[in-house]
């Protein structure tokens, strides 16, 4: 499986057989230019959007005859299984910012979980529903999502082999959220990929959780 990070919470997963899944594509220039990453123009077979905000739901530039998944449910096609699990964008059961979907994606004998704009930690029932995860795509910036402390708890509770941080302040995301260092400063299992694309194989997953910091592609 290949993982590409466009920036913010937007990723592309590509299976060994070439099936392409784009998750939470942003609108370049959204929120008065606060989101300044470049446009996402790649082709996709699936596009997943966790909630209906402009930095997570912009599908207009994406190419191909893709399936758009934006509602709770189970989906299976092209040897990929996708489960969209309902959560909330805040700690008030959605009363402040609305609902959020967590995507549990099974592909190439691995499981990837993309938490969208998760706004709360996960209780035992939710953790059981998430299940075993190999690669966790985790928001860490706070304010609109869980913050660094809460993200650390979610990461430890899920127990993934690999965690890739997302939704944090960069030059492409001039939002009132924390930078990556707030999440990583007290951790010694952090590796910089120095790339916007990485290959992950089931046989080479680390035994102890590793945090991989990627470069944004756009």
Helices and strands as residue ranges (DSSP letters): E 2-7, E 10-14, E 20-23, H 30-33, E 46-48, E 67-69, E 73-77, E 80-88, E 99-107, E 110-114, H 124-130, E 135-139, H 148-158, E 162-166, H 180-184, E 190-192, E 197-199, G 202-204, E 210-213
